[in-house]
């Protein structure tokens, strides 16, 4: 019986240690020390998964990531493109210039996407989506 309680205690200790470590601090230790910026959606999602499984350790993970600053994206980088700058990408006929879009994404997010890949599936949007970004649909 004593061995069984030690095994249960060991499993519980390992579980708590893994859940008490914050995802941002664990994955991106170089981000610690930031005091503000845009929140990284990946780290927020991983911490939220921690809340789903263990509420208290998940909340502690959020607290640790915010306290250390590891939850923020580094150096003013963003995870999205400014919608106002998309007007330069859309031509007068409503077609999107993929070279301009690729350059825009690379300059604003720092990521290079393979927009010329033949496996890329493109979907056409609606006039409501264009209006939401302040673009006028061309008929």
C-alpha positions as CSV (number, residue, x, y, z in Angstrom):
1,X,0.0,0.0,0.0
2,X,2.9,2.4,0.7
3,X,4.3,1.9,-2.8
4,X,0.9,2.7,-4.3
5,X,0.6,6.0,-2.4
6,X,4.2,7.0,-3.5
7,X,3.4,6.3,-7.1
8,X,0.2,8.4,-6.9
9,X,2.1,11.2,-5.2
10,X,4.8,11.1,-7.8
11,X,2.3,11.2,-10.7
12,X,0.5,14.1,-9.0
13,X,3.8,16.0,-8.4
14,X,4.9,15.6,-12.0
15,X,1.4,16.7,-13.3
16,X,1.5,19.8,-11.2
17,X,5.0,20.7,-12.2
18,X,4.2,20.4,-15.9
19,X,1.1,22.4,-15.5
20,X,2.6,25.1,-13.3
21,X,5.1,26.0,-16.0
22,X,3.8,28.8,-18.2
23,X,3.8,28.1,-21.9
24,X,5.3,31.5,-22.9
25,X,8.0,31.2,-20.4
26,X,8.7,27.6,-21.3
27,X,8.7,28.1,-25.2
28,X,10.0,31.6,-25.5
29,X,12.4,32.4,-22.6
30,X,13.9,35.2,-24.6
31,X,10.7,37.2,-24.4
32,X,10.8,37.6,-20.6
33,X,11.2,41.1,-19.4
34,X,8.7,42.8,-21.8
35,X,6.2,45.0,-20.2
36,X,3.8,45.6,-23.0
37,X,3.0,44.7,-26.6
38,X,0.6,42.6,-28.6
39,X,-0.4,39.3,-27.0
40,X,0.7,36.2,-28.8
41,X,-2.5,34.2,-29.7
42,X,-0.6,30.9,-29.7
43,X,0.6,31.3,-26.1
44,X,-2.9,32.4,-25.0
45,X,-4.4,29.3,-26.6
46,X,-1.9,27.0,-24.9
47,X,-2.5,28.6,-21.6
48,X,-6.3,28.3,-22.2
49,X,-5.9,24.6,-22.8
50,X,-4.2,24.5,-19.4
51,X,-7.2,26.1,-17.9
52,X,-9.5,23.4,-19.5
53,X,-7.6,20.6,-17.9
54,X,-6.5,22.1,-14.5
55,X,-8.1,25.4,-13.6
56,X,-5.7,26.7,-10.9
57,X,-2.5,25.8,-12.8
58,X,-3.9,27.2,-16.0
59,X,-4.6,30.5,-14.2
60,X,-1.2,30.5,-12.7
61,X,0.3,29.9,-16.2
62,X,-1.5,33.1,-17.4
63,X,-0.3,35.0,-14.4
64,X,3.3,33.9,-14.8
65,X,3.3,34.7,-18.6
66,X,1.8,38.2,-18.0
67,X,4.1,38.8,-15.0
68,X,7.2,37.8,-17.0
69,X,6.1,39.4,-20.2
70,X,6.6,36.1,-22.1
71,X,3.0,36.3,-23.5
72,X,3.7,39.4,-25.6
73,X,5.0,39.2,-29.2
74,X,8.6,40.3,-29.4
75,X,9.8,43.7,-30.6
76,X,6.6,45.2,-32.0
77,X,5.9,42.2,-34.3
78,X,2.2,41.5,-35.0
79,X,0.3,38.4,-35.8
80,X,-2.0,40.1,-38.3
81,X,-1.9,42.5,-41.2
82,X,-3.3,46.0,-40.8
83,X,-6.6,46.0,-42.8
84,X,-6.0,49.6,-44.0
85,X,-2.9,48.5,-45.9
86,X,-4.9,45.9,-47.8
87,X,-6.3,48.6,-50.1
88,X,-2.9,48.8,-51.9
89,X,-3.1,45.1,-52.7
90,X,-6.5,45.0,-54.3
91,X,-6.5,46.3,-57.9
92,X,-9.2,48.4,-59.6
93,X,-10.8,45.3,-61.0
94,X,-11.1,43.6,-57.6
95,X,-8.3,41.2,-58.2
96,X,-5.5,40.6,-55.6
97,X,-1.9,41.1,-56.7
98,X,-0.2,38.1,-55.0
99,X,3.2,39.7,-55.2
100,X,2.1,42.8,-53.4
101,X,0.2,40.7,-50.8
102,X,3.3,38.5,-50.2
103,X,5.4,41.6,-49.7
104,X,2.9,43.2,-47.4
105,X,2.6,40.1,-45.2
106,X,6.4,39.8,-45.0
107,X,6.9,43.5,-44.1
108,X,4.1,43.6,-41.5
109,X,4.5,40.2,-39.8
110,X,8.0,39.1,-40.7
111,X,6.8,35.8,-42.2
112,X,7.3,34.8,-45.8
113,X,4.3,32.9,-47.1
114,X,4.4,30.7,-50.3
115,X,1.6,32.5,-52.1
116,X,2.9,31.2,-55.5
117,X,2.6,27.6,-54.4
118,X,0.3,25.6,-56.9
119,X,-1.3,23.8,-53.9
120,X,-2.7,27.1,-52.6
121,X,-6.4,27.2,-52.5
122,X,-7.9,30.6,-53.1
123,X,-11.5,31.5,-52.1
124,X,-13.3,34.5,-53.4
125,X,-14.9,36.9,-50.9
126,X,-18.2,38.6,-50.8
127,X,-18.9,42.3,-51.1
128,X,-19.8,42.3,-47.4
129,X,-16.3,41.2,-46.5
130,X,-14.8,43.9,-48.7
131,X,-17.0,46.5,-47.1
132,X,-15.9,45.4,-43.6
133,X,-12.3,46.4,-44.6
134,X,-13.4,49.7,-46.2
135,X,-12.9,48.4,-49.8
136,X,-15.4,49.1,-52.5
137,X,-16.3,46.1,-54.7
138,X,-15.8,46.6,-58.4
139,X,-18.5,45.1,-60.6
